[in-house]
């Protein structure tokens, strides 16, 4: 088509698959009471983060003694520590 000088407005909609969700930002890591990481990995299946890739943080008064932060969020890990 050729360009037109008639002004127009358009709405552009882009739908991205995936994204960041809370279960891939903060992941159960070490939990004495219950193996929450195994449950996480079973439910998340192919989108689960590998335990050894997580940046661990210590927690108190939680079901887990440690949680893991997504490896791409090193700056958040540094802020927490």
GINOR-V666276 format. One record per run of one state. SS is the DSSP state (H for helix, E for strand, L for the rest). FROM is the first residue (numbers start at 1). TO is the last residue. If there is no record, write none. Layout:
# GINOR-V666276
ss:SS from:FROM to:TO
ss:SS from:FROM to:TO
This chain:
# GINOR-V666276
ss:L from:1 to:21
ss:H from:22 to:24
ss:L from:25 to:25
ss:E from:26 to:30
ss:L from:31 to:35
ss:H from:36 to:47
ss:L from:48 to:50
ss:H from:51 to:53
ss:L from:54 to:54
ss:E from:55 to:58
ss:L from:59 to:65
ss:E from:66 to:69
ss:L from:70 to:73
ss:H from:74 to:80
ss:L from:81 to:81
